[in-house]
Amino acid sequence: MQINTKDLISLTEANQNFSKVAKTVDEKGSVIILKNNNPHYIIIDFKKFEQLGLSANEDLESIAGRILKDNLEAFTELAR
């Protein structure tokens, strides 16, 4: 999964304008919500969720670990 800086939304903005979050997910497949200027949440289209091979039965920590591993370079760049 590629992370585009245009797909980053602050937690405040997400709280005030969730329709923008939903529209971005509809258009791009996912959105990352920043908390204190750091990636904290990800909202992903369910179809994309299924394409990534994620399962509703899979442990959340293993999903997060896999996403982090797959996108470590992008998250490292965002953390700068």
mmCIF file of the N, C-alpha and C atoms, coordinates in Angstrom:
data_MODEL
# 
_entry.id   MODEL 
# 
loop_
_atom_site.group_PDB 
_atom_site.id 
_atom_site.type_symbol 
_atom_site.label_atom_id 
_atom_site.label_alt_id 
_atom_site.label_comp_id 
_atom_site.label_asym_id 
_atom_site.label_entity_id 
_atom_site.label_seq_id 
_atom_site.pdbx_PDB_ins_code 
_atom_site.Cartn_x 
_atom_site.Cartn_y 
_atom_site.Cartn_z 
_atom_site.occupancy 
_atom_site.B_iso_or_equiv 
_atom_site.pdbx_formal_charge 
_atom_site.auth_seq_id 
_atom_site.auth_comp_id 
_atom_site.auth_asym_id 
_atom_site.auth_atom_id 
_atom_site.pdbx_PDB_model_num 
ATOM 1   N N  . MET A 1 1  ? 0.851   -1.171  0.000  1.00 0.00 ? 1  MET A N  1 
ATOM 2   C CA . MET A 1 1  ? 0.000   0.000   0.000  1.00 0.00 ? 1  MET A CA 1 
ATOM 3   C C  . MET A 1 1  ? 0.898   1.235   0.000  1.00 0.00 ? 1  MET A C  1 
ATOM 4   N N  . GLN A 1 2  ? 0.679   2.105   -0.947 1.00 0.00 ? 2  GLN A N  1 
ATOM 5   C CA . GLN A 1 2  ? 1.424   3.343   -1.035 1.00 0.00 ? 2  GLN A CA 1 
ATOM 6   C C  . GLN A 1 2  ? 0.717   4.417   -0.199 1.00 0.00 ? 2  GLN A C  1 
ATOM 7   N N  . ILE A 1 3  ? 1.490   5.272   0.447  1.00 0.00 ? 3  ILE A N  1 
ATOM 8   C CA . ILE A 1 3  ? 0.914   6.351   1.237  1.00 0.00 ? 3  ILE A CA 1 
ATOM 9   C C  . ILE A 1 3  ? 1.195   7.666   0.526  1.00 0.00 ? 3  ILE A C  1 
ATOM 10  N N  . ASN A 1 4  ? 0.139   8.397   0.250  1.00 0.00 ? 4  ASN A N  1 
ATOM 11  C CA . ASN A 1 4  ? 0.241   9.693   -0.397 1.00 0.00 ? 4  ASN A CA 1 
ATOM 12  C C  . ASN A 1 4  ? -0.038  10.749  0.658  1.00 0.00 ? 4  ASN A C  1 
ATOM 13  N N  . THR A 1 5  ? 0.777   11.779  0.720  1.00 0.00 ? 5  THR A N  1 
ATOM 14  C CA . THR A 1 5  ? 0.571   12.815  1.728  1.00 0.00 ? 5  THR A CA 1 
ATOM 15  C C  . THR A 1 5  ? -0.778  13.504  1.578  1.00 0.00 ? 5  THR A C  1 
ATOM 16  N N  . LYS A 1 6  ? -1.378  13.417  0.404  1.00 0.00 ? 6  LYS A N  1 
ATOM 17  C CA . LYS A 1 6  ? -2.712  13.992  0.210  1.00 0.00 ? 6  LYS A CA 1 
ATOM 18  C C  . LYS A 1 6  ? -3.788  13.155  0.895  1.00 0.00 ? 6  LYS A C  1 
ATOM 19  N N  . ASP A 1 7  ? -3.426  11.934  1.291  1.00 0.00 ? 7  ASP A N  1 
ATOM 20  C CA . ASP A 1 7  ? -4.370  11.043  1.962  1.00 0.00 ? 7  ASP A CA 1 
ATOM 21  C C  . ASP A 1 7  ? -4.268  11.138  3.480  1.00 0.00 ? 7  ASP A C  1 
ATOM 22  N N  . LEU A 1 8  ? -3.521  12.115  3.983  1.00 0.00 ? 8  LEU A N  1 
ATOM 23  C CA . LEU A 1 8  ? -3.364  12.315  5.425  1.00 0.00 ? 8  LEU A CA 1 
ATOM 24  C C  . LEU A 1 8  ? -4.361  13.365  5.895  1.00 0.00 ? 8  LEU A C  1 
ATOM 25  N N  . ILE A 1 9  ? -5.070  13.050  6.958  1.00 0.00 ? 9  ILE A N  1 
ATOM 26  C CA . ILE A 1 9  ? -6.065  13.967  7.510  1.00 0.00 ? 9  ILE A CA 1 
ATOM 27  C C  . ILE A 1 9  ? -5.860  14.040  9.012  1.00 0.00 ? 9  ILE A C  1 
ATOM 28  N N  . SER A 1 10 ? -5.911  15.239  9.568  1.00 0.00 ? 10 SER A N  1 
ATOM 29  C CA . SER A 1 10 ? -5.745  15.382  11.013 1.00 0.00 ? 10 SER A CA 1 
ATOM 30  C C  . SER A 1 10 ? -6.961  14.817  11.740 1.00 0.00 ? 10 SER A C  1 
ATOM 31  N N  . LEU A 1 11 ? -6.747  14.396  12.958 1.00 0.00 ? 11 LEU A N  1 
ATOM 32  C CA . LEU A 1 11 ? -7.840  13.862  13.768 1.00 0.00 ? 11 LEU A CA 1 
ATOM 33  C C  . LEU A 1 11 ? -8.928  14.921  13.960 1.00 0.00 ? 11 LEU A C  1 
ATOM 34  N N  . THR A 1 12 ? -8.537  16.160  14.172 1.00 0.00 ? 12 THR A N  1 
ATOM 35  C CA . THR A 1 12 ? -9.499  17.246  14.339 1.00 0.00 ? 12 THR A CA 1 
ATOM 36  C C  . THR A 1 12 ? -10.370 17.390  13.093 1.00 0.00 ? 12 THR A C  1 
ATOM 37  N N  . GLU A 1 13 ? -9.725  17.395  11.926 1.00 0.00 ? 13 GLU A N  1 
ATOM 38  C CA . GLU A 1 13 ? -10.478 17.531  10.682 1.00 0.00 ? 13 GLU A CA 1 
ATOM 39  C C  . GLU A 1 13 ? -11.390 16.318  10.460 1.00 0.00 ? 13 GLU A C  1 
ATOM 40  N N  . ALA A 1 14 ? -10.894 15.125  10.793 1.00 0.00 ? 14 ALA A N  1 
ATOM 41  C CA . ALA A 1 14 ? -11.715 13.918  10.638 1.00 0.00 ? 14 ALA A CA 1 
ATOM 42  C C  . ALA A 1 14 ? -12.938 13.975  11.542 1.00 0.00 ? 14 ALA A C  1 
ATOM 43  N N  . ASN A 1 15 ? -12.771 14.480  12.757 1.00 0.00 ? 15 ASN A N  1 
ATOM 44  C CA . ASN A 1 15 ? -13.901 14.618  13.680 1.00 0.00 ? 15 ASN A CA 1 
ATOM 45  C C  . ASN A 1 15 ? -14.913 15.638  13.171 1.00 0.00 ? 15 ASN A C  1 
ATOM 46  N N  . GLN A 1 16 ? -14.435 16.703  12.579 1.00 0.00 ? 16 GLN A N  1 
ATOM 47  C CA . GLN A 1 16 ? -15.315 17.775  12.132 1.00 0.00 ? 16 GLN A CA 1 
ATOM 48  C C  . GLN A 1 16 ? -15.932 17.510  10.762 1.00 0.00 ? 16 GLN A C  1 
ATOM 49  N N  . ASN A 1 17 ? -15.285 16.658  9.961  1.00 0.00 ? 17 ASN A N  1 
ATOM 50  C CA . ASN A 1 17 ? -15.743 16.473  8.587  1.00 0.00 ? 17 ASN A CA 1 
ATOM 51  C C  . ASN A 1 17 ? -15.541 15.023  8.155  1.00 0.00 ? 17 ASN A C  1 
ATOM 52  N N  . PHE A 1 18 ? -16.289 14.114  8.784  1.00 0.00 ? 18 PHE A N  1 
ATOM 53  C CA . PHE A 1 18 ? -16.118 12.700  8.456  1.00 0.00 ? 18 PHE A CA 1 
ATOM 54  C C  . PHE A 1 18 ? -16.522 12.399  7.021  1.00 0.00 ? 18 PHE A C  1 
ATOM 55  N N  . SER A 1 19 ? -17.422 13.188  6.463  1.00 0.00 ? 19 SER A N  1 
ATOM 56  C CA . SER A 1 19 ? -17.804 12.943  5.072  1.00 0.00 ? 19 SER A CA 1 
ATOM 57  C C  . SER A 1 19 ? -16.597 13.117  4.143  1.00 0.00 ? 19 SER A C  1 
ATOM 58  N N  . LYS A 1 20 ? -15.659 14.008  4.483  1.00 0.00 ? 20 LYS A N  1 
ATOM 59  C CA . LYS A 1 20 ? -14.437 14.178  3.698  1.00 0.00 ? 20 LYS A CA 1 
ATOM 60  C C  . LYS A 1 20 ? -13.578 12.916  3.803  1.00 0.00 ? 20 LYS A C  1 
ATOM 61  N N  . VAL A 1 21 ? -13.518 12.341  5.008  1.00 0.00 ? 21 VAL A N  1 
ATOM 62  C CA . VAL A 1 21 ? -12.768 11.106  5.206  1.00 0.00 ? 21 VAL A CA 1 
ATOM 63  C C  . VAL A 1 21 ? -13.366 9.999   4.337  1.00 0.00 ? 21 VAL A C  1 
ATOM 64  N N  . ALA A 1 22 ? -14.687 9.835   4.407  1.00 0.00 ? 22 ALA A N  1 
ATOM 65  C CA . ALA A 1 22 ? -15.363 8.791   3.640  1.00 0.00 ? 22 ALA A CA 1 
ATOM 66  C C  . ALA A 1 22 ? -15.165 9.008   2.138  1.00 0.00 ? 22 ALA A C  1 
ATOM 67  N N  . LYS A 1 23 ? -15.255 10.247  1.685  1.00 0.00 ? 23 LYS A N  1 
ATOM 68  C CA . LYS A 1 23 ? -15.074 10.554  0.263  1.00 0.00 ? 23 LYS A CA 1 
ATOM 69  C C  . LYS A 1 23 ? -13.652 10.210  -0.181 1.00 0.00 ? 23 LYS A C  1 
ATOM 70  N N  . THR A 1 24 ? -12.672 10.535  0.645  1.00 0.00 ? 24 THR A N  1 
ATOM 71  C CA . THR A 1 24 ? -11.278 10.230  0.321  1.00 0.00 ? 24 THR A CA 1 
ATOM 72  C C  . THR A 1 24 ? -11.069 8.720   0.243  1.00 0.00 ? 24 THR A C  1 
ATOM 73  N N  . VAL A 1 25 ? -11.649 7.986   1.184  1.00 0.00 ? 25 VAL A N  1 
ATOM 74  C CA . VAL A 1 25 ? -11.543 6.523   1.152  1.00 0.00 ? 25 VAL A CA 1 
ATOM 75  C C  . VAL A 1 25 ? -12.213 5.976   -0.104 1.00 0.00 ? 25 VAL A C  1 
ATOM 76  N N  . ASP A 1 26 ? -13.378 6.513   -0.461 1.00 0.00 ? 26 ASP A N  1 
ATOM 77  C CA . ASP A 1 26 ? -14.066 6.078   -1.678 1.00 0.00 ? 26 ASP A CA 1 
ATOM 78  C C  . ASP A 1 26 ? -13.212 6.320   -2.916 1.00 0.00 ? 26 ASP A C  1 
ATOM 79  N N  . GLU A 1 27 ? -12.517 7.452   -2.955 1.00 0.00 ? 27 GLU A N  1 
ATOM 80  C CA . GLU A 1 27 ? -11.724 7.820   -4.124 1.00 0.00 ? 27 GLU A CA 1 
ATOM 81  C C  . GLU A 1 27 ? -10.365 7.131   -4.161 1.00 0.00 ? 27 GLU A C  1 
ATOM 82  N N  . LYS A 1 28 ? -9.719  7.016   -3.010 1.00 0.00 ? 28 LYS A N  1 
ATOM 83  C CA . LYS A 1 28 ? -8.330  6.555   -2.979 1.00 0.00 ? 28 LYS A CA 1 
ATOM 84  C C  . LYS A 1 28 ? -8.138  5.175   -2.370 1.00 0.00 ? 28 LYS A C  1 
ATOM 85  N N  . GLY A 1 29 ? -9.143  4.668   -1.670 1.00 0.00 ? 29 GLY A N  1 
ATOM 86  C CA . GLY A 1 29 ? -9.037  3.338   -1.076 1.00 0.00 ? 29 GLY A CA 1 
ATOM 87  C C  . GLY A 1 29 ? -8.680  3.324   0.388  1.00 0.00 ? 29 GLY A C  1 
ATOM 88  N N  . SER A 1 30 ? -8.039  4.412   0.854  1.00 0.00 ? 30 SER A N  1 
ATOM 89  C CA . SER A 1 30 ? -7.683  4.477   2.272  1.00 0.00 ? 30 SER A CA 1 
ATOM 90  C C  . SER A 1 30 ? -7.338  5.911   2.649  1.00 0.00 ? 30 SER A C  1 
ATOM 91  N N  . VAL A 1 31 ? -7.287  6.147   3.935  1.00 0.00 ? 31 VAL A N  1 
ATOM 92  C CA . VAL A 1 31 ? -6.867  7.443   4.455  1.00 0.00 ? 31 VAL A CA 1 
ATOM 93  C C  . VAL A 1 31 ? -6.164  7.190   5.783  1.00 0.00 ? 31 VAL A C  1 
ATOM 94  N N  . ILE A 1 32 ? -5.158  7.985   6.057  1.00 0.00 ? 32 ILE A N  1 
ATOM 95  C CA . ILE A 1 32 ? -4.450  7.892   7.330  1.00 0.00 ? 32 ILE A CA 1 
ATOM 96  C C  . ILE A 1 32 ? -4.810  9.120   8.145  1.00 0.00 ? 32 ILE A C  1 
ATOM 97  N N  . ILE A 1 33 ? -5.203  8.885   9.379  1.00 0.00 ? 33 ILE A N  1 
ATOM 98  C CA . ILE A 1 33 ? -5.561  9.981   10.273 1.00 0.00 ? 33 ILE A CA 1 
ATOM 99  C C  . ILE A 1 33 ? -4.403  10.214  11.228 1.00 0.00 ? 33 ILE A C  1 
ATOM 100 N N  . LEU A 1 34 ? -3.983  11.463  11.273 1.00 0.00 ? 34 LEU A N  1 
ATOM 101 C CA . LEU A 1 34 ? -2.862  11.860  12.122 1.00 0.00 ? 34 LEU A CA 1 
ATOM 102 C C  . LEU A 1 34 ? -3.346  12.299  13.497 1.00 0.00 ? 34 LEU A C  1 
ATOM 103 N N  . LYS A 1 35 ? -2.646  11.886  14.523 1.00 0.00 ? 35 LYS A N  1 
ATOM 104 C CA . LYS A 1 35 ? -2.884  12.360  15.881 1.00 0.00 ? 35 LYS A CA 1 
ATOM 105 C C  . LYS A 1 35 ? -1.562  12.920  16.365 1.00 0.00 ? 35 LYS A C  1 
ATOM 106 N N  . ASN A 1 36 ? -1.568  14.175  16.761 1.00 0.00 ? 36 ASN A N  1 
ATOM 107 C CA . ASN A 1 36 ? -0.336  14.871  17.154 1.00 0.00 ? 36 ASN A CA 1 
ATOM 108 C C  . ASN A 1 36 ? 0.714   14.809  16.039 1.00 0.00 ? 36 ASN A C  1 
ATOM 109 N N  . ASN A 1 37 ? 0.243   14.974  14.802 1.00 0.00 ? 37 ASN A N  1 
ATOM 110 C CA . ASN A 1 37 ? 1.090   14.998  13.604 1.00 0.00 ? 37 ASN A CA 1 
ATOM 111 C C  . ASN A 1 37 ? 1.814   13.687  13.321 1.00 0.00 ? 37 ASN A C  1 
ATOM 112 N N  . ASN A 1 38 ? 1.327   12.586  13.880 1.00 0.00 ? 38 ASN A N  1 
ATOM 113 C CA . ASN A 1 38 ? 1.897   11.274  13.619 1.00 0.00 ? 38 ASN A CA 1 
ATOM 114 C C  . ASN A 1 38 ? 0.799   10.347  13.111 1.00 0.00 ? 38 ASN A C  1 
ATOM 115 N N  . PRO A 1 39 ? 1.124   9.460   12.166 1.00 0.00 ? 39 PRO A N  1 
ATOM 116 C CA . PRO A 1 39 ? 0.120   8.501   11.696 1.00 0.00 ? 39 PRO A CA 1 
ATOM 117 C C  . PRO A 1 39 ? -0.385  7.674   12.873 1.00 0.00 ? 39 PRO A C  1 
ATOM 118 N N  . HIS A 1 40 ? -1.694  7.648   13.059 1.00 0.00 ? 40 HIS A N  1 
ATOM 119 C CA . HIS A 1 40 ? -2.242  6.966   14.230 1.00 0.00 ? 40 HIS A CA 1 
ATOM 120 C C  . HIS A 1 40 ? -3.355  5.989   13.876 1.00 0.00 ? 40 HIS A C  1 
ATOM 121 N N  . TYR A 1 41 ? -4.151  6.326   12.872 1.00 0.00 ? 41 TYR A N  1 
ATOM 122 C CA . TYR A 1 41 ? -5.262  5.478   12.456 1.00 0.00 ? 41 TYR A CA 1 
ATOM 123 C C  . TYR A 1 41 ? -5.239  5.339   10.942 1.00 0.00 ? 41 TYR A C  1 
ATOM 124 N N  . ILE A 1 42 ? -5.789  4.219   10.473 1.00 0.00 ? 42 ILE A N  1 
ATOM 125 C CA . ILE A 1 42 ? -5.967  4.044   9.038  1.00 0.00 ? 42 ILE A CA 1 
ATOM 126 C C  . ILE A 1 42 ? -7.401  3.583   8.810  1.00 0.00 ? 42 ILE A C  1 
ATOM 127 N N  . ILE A 1 43 ? -8.035  4.203   7.853  1.00 0.00 ? 43 ILE A N  1 
ATOM 128 C CA . ILE A 1 43 ? -9.369  3.776   7.433  1.00 0.00 ? 43 ILE A CA 1 
ATOM 129 C C  . ILE A 1 43 ? -9.205  3.281   6.005  1.00 0.00 ? 43 ILE A C  1 
ATOM 130 N N  . ILE A 1 44 ? -9.683  2.065   5.773  1.00 0.00 ? 44 ILE A N  1 
ATOM 131 C CA . ILE A 1 44 ? -9.460  1.421   4.493  1.00 0.00 ? 44 ILE A CA 1 
ATOM 132 C C  . ILE A 1 44 ? -10.791 0.906   3.944  1.00 0.00 ? 44 ILE A C  1 
ATOM 133 N N  . ASP A 1 45 ? -10.957 1.019   2.649  1.00 0.00 ? 45 ASP A N  1 
ATOM 134 C CA . ASP A 1 45 ? -12.132 0.501   1.971  1.00 0.00 ? 45 ASP A CA 1 
ATOM 135 C C  . ASP A 1 45 ? -12.203 -1.007  2.194  1.00 0.00 ? 45 ASP A C  1 
ATOM 136 N N  . PHE A 1 46 ? -13.378 -1.534  2.450  1.00 0.00 ? 46 PHE A N  1 
ATOM 137 C CA . PHE A 1 46 ? -13.512 -2.949  2.765  1.00 0.00 ? 46 PHE A CA 1 
ATOM 138 C C  . PHE A 1 46 ? -13.038 -3.838  1.617  1.00 0.00 ? 46 PHE A C  1 
ATOM 139 N N  . LYS A 1 47 ? -13.289 -3.429  0.372  1.00 0.00 ? 47 LYS A N  1 
ATOM 140 C CA . LYS A 1 47 ? -12.816 -4.218  -0.768 1.00 0.00 ? 47 LYS A CA 1 
ATOM 141 C C  . LYS A 1 47 ? -11.296 -4.284  -0.776 1.00 0.00 ? 47 LYS A C  1 
ATOM 142 N N  . LYS A 1 48 ? -10.655 -3.156  -0.475 1.00 0.00 ? 48 LYS A N  1 
ATOM 143 C CA . LYS A 1 48 ? -9.194  -3.133  -0.410 1.00 0.00 ? 48 LYS A CA 1 
ATOM 144 C C  . LYS A 1 48 ? -8.706  -3.985  0.762  1.00 0.00 ? 48 LYS A C  1 
ATOM 145 N N  . PHE A 1 49 ? -9.431  -3.945  1.845  1.00 0.00 ? 49 PHE A N  1 
ATOM 146 C CA . PHE A 1 49 ? -9.140  -4.767  3.020  1.00 0.00 ? 49 PHE A CA 1 
ATOM 147 C C  . PHE A 1 49 ? -9.113  -6.241  2.622  1.00 0.00 ? 49 PHE A C  1 
ATOM 148 N N  . GLU A 1 50 ? -10.114 -6.650  1.864  1.00 0.00 ? 50 GLU A N  1 
ATOM 149 C CA . GLU A 1 50 ? -10.181 -8.042  1.417  1.00 0.00 ? 50 GLU A CA 1 
ATOM 150 C C  . GLU A 1 50 ? -9.051  -8.368  0.435  1.00 0.00 ? 50 GLU A C  1 
ATOM 151 N N  . GLN A 1 51 ? -8.726  -7.418  -0.453 1.00 0.00 ? 51 GLN A N  1 
ATOM 152 C CA . GLN A 1 51 ? -7.662  -7.633  -1.431 1.00 0.00 ? 51 GLN A CA 1 
ATOM 153 C C  . GLN A 1 51 ? -6.304  -7.806  -0.769 1.00 0.00 ? 51 GLN A C  1 
ATOM 154 N N  . LEU A 1 52 ? -6.120  -7.146  0.368  1.00 0.00 ? 52 LEU A N  1 
ATOM 155 C CA . LEU A 1 52 ? -4.852  -7.255  1.086  1.00 0.00 ? 52 LEU A CA 1 
ATOM 156 C C  . LEU A 1 52 ? -4.724  -8.598  1.803  1.00 0.00 ? 52 LEU A C  1 
ATOM 157 N N  . GLY A 1 53 ? -5.774  -9.392  1.739  1.00 0.00 ? 53 GLY A N  1 
ATOM 158 C CA . GLY A 1 53 ? -5.724  -10.697 2.367  1.00 0.00 ? 53 GLY A CA 1 
ATOM 159 C C  . GLY A 1 53 ? -5.932  -10.635 3.863  1.00 0.00 ? 53 GLY A C  1 
ATOM 160 N N  . LEU A 1 54 ? -6.565  -9.560  4.317  1.00 0.00 ? 54 LEU A N  1 
ATOM 161 C CA . LEU A 1 54 ? -6.834  -9.425  5.739  1.00 0.00 ? 54 LEU A CA 1 
ATOM 162 C C  . LEU A 1 54 ? -8.119  -10.153 6.066  1.00 0.00 ? 54 LEU A C  1 
ATOM 163 N N  . SER A 1 55 ? -8.191  -10.683 7.234  1.00 0.00 ? 55 SER A N  1 
ATOM 164 C CA . SER A 1 55 ? -9.358  -11.441 7.654  1.00 0.00 ? 55 SER A CA 1 
ATOM 165 C C  . SER A 1 55 ? -9.938  -10.836 8.909  1.00 0.00 ? 55 SER A C  1 
ATOM 166 N N  . ALA A 1 56 ? -11.260 -10.847 9.006  1.00 0.00 ? 56 ALA A N  1 
ATOM 167 C CA . ALA A 1 56 ? -11.915 -10.338 10.211 1.00 0.00 ? 56 ALA A CA 1 
ATOM 168 C C  . ALA A 1 56 ? -11.536 -11.169 11.427 1.00 0.00 ? 56 ALA A C  1 
ATOM 169 N N  . ASN A 1 57 ? -11.090 -12.391 11.201 1.00 0.00 ? 57 ASN A N  1 
ATOM 170 C CA . ASN A 1 57 ? -10.698 -13.266 12.295 1.00 0.00 ? 57 ASN A CA 1 
ATOM 171 C C  . ASN A 1 57 ? -9.233  -13.104 12.689 1.00 0.00 ? 57 ASN A C  1 
ATOM 172 N N  . GLU A 1 58 ? -8.477  -12.411 11.870 1.00 0.00 ? 58 GLU A N  1 
ATOM 173 C CA . GLU A 1 58 ? -7.055  -12.242 12.138 1.00 0.00 ? 58 GLU A CA 1 
ATOM 174 C C  . GLU A 1 58 ? -6.858  -11.278 13.309 1.00 0.00 ? 58 GLU A C  1 
ATOM 175 N N  . ASP A 1 59 ? -5.895  -11.560 14.128 1.00 0.00 ? 59 ASP A N  1 
ATOM 176 C CA . ASP A 1 59 ? -5.569  -10.743 15.283 1.00 0.00 ? 59 ASP A CA 1 
ATOM 177 C C  . ASP A 1 59 ? -5.152  -9.343  14.829 1.00 0.00 ? 59 ASP A C  1 
ATOM 178 N N  . LEU A 1 60 ? -5.708  -8.344  15.491 1.00 0.00 ? 60 LEU A N  1 
ATOM 179 C CA . LEU A 1 60 ? -5.431  -6.953  15.123 1.00 0.00 ? 60 LEU A CA 1 
ATOM 180 C C  . LEU A 1 60 ? -3.941  -6.641  15.166 1.00 0.00 ? 60 LEU A C  1 
ATOM 181 N N  . GLU A 1 61 ? -3.231  -7.165  16.138 1.00 0.00 ? 61 GLU A N  1 
ATOM 182 C CA . GLU A 1 61 ? -1.794  -6.898  16.238 1.00 0.00 ? 61 GLU A CA 1 
ATOM 183 C C  . GLU A 1 61 ? -1.033  -7.477  15.049 1.00 0.00 ? 61 GLU A C  1 
ATOM 184 N N  . SER A 1 62 ? -1.434  -8.632  14.573 1.00 0.00 ? 62 SER A N  1 
ATOM 185 C CA . SER A 1 62 ? -0.744  -9.208  13.422 1.00 0.00 ? 62 SER A CA 1 
ATOM 186 C C  . SER A 1 62 ? -1.043  -8.406  12.152 1.00 0.00 ? 62 SER A C  1 
ATOM 187 N N  . ILE A 1 63 ? -2.280  -7.889  12.036 1.00 0.00 ? 63 ILE A N  1 
ATOM 188 C CA . ILE A 1 63 ? -2.621  -7.024  10.900 1.00 0.00 ? 63 ILE A CA 1 
ATOM 189 C C  . ILE A 1 63 ? -1.772  -5.755  10.953 1.00 0.00 ? 63 ILE A C  1 
ATOM 190 N N  . ALA A 1 64 ? -1.739  -5.113  12.119 1.00 0.00 ? 64 ALA A N  1 
ATOM 191 C CA . ALA A 1 64 ? -0.968  -3.871  12.272 1.00 0.00 ? 64 ALA A CA 1 
ATOM 192 C C  . ALA A 1 64 ? 0.513   -4.125  11.999 1.00 0.00 ? 64 ALA A C  1 
ATOM 193 N N  . GLY A 1 65 ? 1.026   -5.241  12.490 1.00 0.00 ? 65 GLY A N  1 
ATOM 194 C CA . GLY A 1 65 ? 2.432   -5.571  12.256 1.00 0.00 ? 65 GLY A CA 1 
ATOM 195 C C  . GLY A 1 65 ? 2.739   -5.756  10.790 1.00 0.00 ? 65 GLY A C  1 
ATOM 196 N N  . ARG A 1 66 ? 1.836   -6.417  10.079 1.00 0.00 ? 66 ARG A N  1 
ATOM 197 C CA . ARG A 1 66 ? 2.033   -6.634  8.647  1.00 0.00 ? 66 ARG A CA 1 
ATOM 198 C C  . ARG A 1 66 ? 1.971   -5.318  7.887  1.00 0.00 ? 66 ARG A C  1 
ATOM 199 N N  . ILE A 1 67 ? 1.002   -4.458  8.220  1.00 0.00 ? 67 ILE A N  1 
ATOM 200 C CA . ILE A 1 67 ? 0.894   -3.163  7.548  1.00 0.00 ? 67 ILE A CA 1 
ATOM 201 C C  . ILE A 1 67 ? 2.131   -2.324  7.831  1.00 0.00 ? 67 ILE A C  1 
ATOM 202 N N  . LEU A 1 68 ? 2.588   -2.325  9.078  1.00 0.00 ? 68 LEU A N  1 
ATOM 203 C CA . LEU A 1 68 ? 3.787   -1.564  9.431  1.00 0.00 ? 68 LEU A CA 1 
ATOM 204 C C  . LEU A 1 68 ? 5.000   -2.092  8.673  1.00 0.00 ? 68 LEU A C  1 
ATOM 205 N N  . LYS A 1 69 ? 5.152   -3.401  8.635  1.00 0.00 ? 69 LYS A N  1 
ATOM 206 C CA . LYS A 1 69 ? 6.286   -4.006  7.931  1.00 0.00 ? 69 LYS A CA 1 
ATOM 207 C C  . LYS A 1 69 ? 6.256   -3.653  6.443  1.00 0.00 ? 69 LYS A C  1 
ATOM 208 N N  . ASP A 1 70 ? 5.077   -3.749  5.835  1.00 0.00 ? 70 ASP A N  1 
ATOM 209 C CA . ASP A 1 70 ? 4.945   -3.475  4.412  1.00 0.00 ? 70 ASP A CA 1 
ATOM 210 C C  . ASP A 1 70 ? 5.178   -2.006  4.071  1.00 0.00 ? 70 ASP A C  1 
ATOM 211 N N  . ASN A 1 71 ? 4.952   -1.118  5.043  1.00 0.00 ? 71 ASN A N  1 
ATOM 212 C CA . ASN A 1 71 ? 5.037   0.325   4.783  1.00 0.00 ? 71 ASN A CA 1 
ATOM 213 C C  . ASN A 1 71 ? 6.052   1.028   5.671  1.00 0.00 ? 71 ASN A C  1 
ATOM 214 N N  . LEU A 1 72 ? 7.014   0.285   6.211  1.00 0.00 ? 72 LEU A N  1 
ATOM 215 C CA . LEU A 1 72 ? 7.967   0.851   7.164  1.00 0.00 ? 72 LEU A CA 1 
ATOM 216 C C  . LEU A 1 72 ? 8.700   2.068   6.601  1.00 0.00 ? 72 LEU A C  1 
ATOM 217 N N  . GLU A 1 73 ? 9.113   1.986   5.363  1.00 0.00 ? 73 GLU A N  1 
ATOM 218 C CA . GLU A 1 73 ? 9.836   3.107   4.754  1.00 0.00 ? 73 GLU A CA 1 
ATOM 219 C C  . GLU A 1 73 ? 8.972   4.373   4.723  1.00 0.00 ? 73 GLU A C  1 
ATOM 220 N N  . ALA A 1 74 ? 7.722   4.237   4.349  1.00 0.00 ? 74 ALA A N  1 
ATOM 221 C CA . ALA A 1 74 ? 6.812   5.394   4.288  1.00 0.00 ? 74 ALA A CA 1 
ATOM 222 C C  . ALA A 1 74 ? 6.550   5.950   5.673  1.00 0.00 ? 74 ALA A C  1 
ATOM 223 N N  . PHE A 1 75 ? 6.313   5.073   6.653  1.00 0.00 ? 75 PHE A N  1 
ATOM 224 C CA . PHE A 1 75 ? 6.059   5.543   8.016  1.00 0.00 ? 75 PHE A CA 1 
ATOM 225 C C  . PHE A 1 75 ? 7.300   6.225   8.599  1.00 0.00 ? 75 PHE A C  1 
ATOM 226 N N  . THR A 1 76 ? 8.472   5.699   8.285  1.00 0.00 ? 76 THR A N  1 
ATOM 227 C CA . THR A 1 76 ? 9.719   6.333   8.751  1.00 0.00 ? 76 THR A CA 1 
ATOM 228 C C  . THR A 1 76 ? 9.856   7.730   8.169  1.00 0.00 ? 76 THR A C  1 
ATOM 229 N N  . GLU A 1 77 ? 9.533   7.864   6.885  1.00 0.00 ? 77 GLU A N  1 
ATOM 230 C CA . GLU A 1 77 ? 9.604   9.177   6.233  1.00 0.00 ? 77 GLU A CA 1 
ATOM 231 C C  . GLU A 1 77 ? 8.582   10.135  6.846  1.00 0.00 ? 77 GLU A C  1 
ATOM 232 N N  . LEU A 1 78 ? 7.380   9.653   7.127  1.00 0.00 ? 78 LEU A N  1 
ATOM 233 C CA . LEU A 1 78 ? 6.355   10.499  7.723  1.00 0.00 ? 78 LEU A CA 1 
ATOM 234 C C  . LEU A 1 78 ? 6.727   10.951  9.135  1.00 0.00 ? 78 LEU A C  1 
ATOM 235 N N  . ALA A 1 79 ? 7.476   10.131  9.833  1.00 0.00 ? 79 ALA A N  1 
ATOM 236 C CA . ALA A 1 79 ? 7.835   10.448  11.218 1.00 0.00 ? 79 ALA A CA 1 
ATOM 237 C C  . ALA A 1 79 ? 8.905   11.536  11.313 1.00 0.00 ? 79 ALA A C  1 
ATOM 238 N N  . ARG A 1 80 ? 9.565   11.852  10.205 1.00 0.00 ? 80 ARG A N  1 
ATOM 239 C CA . ARG A 1 80 ? 10.618  12.889  10.229 1.00 0.00 ? 80 ARG A CA 1 
ATOM 240 C C  . ARG A 1 80 ? 10.053  14.252  10.434 1.00 0.00 ? 80 ARG A C  1 
# 
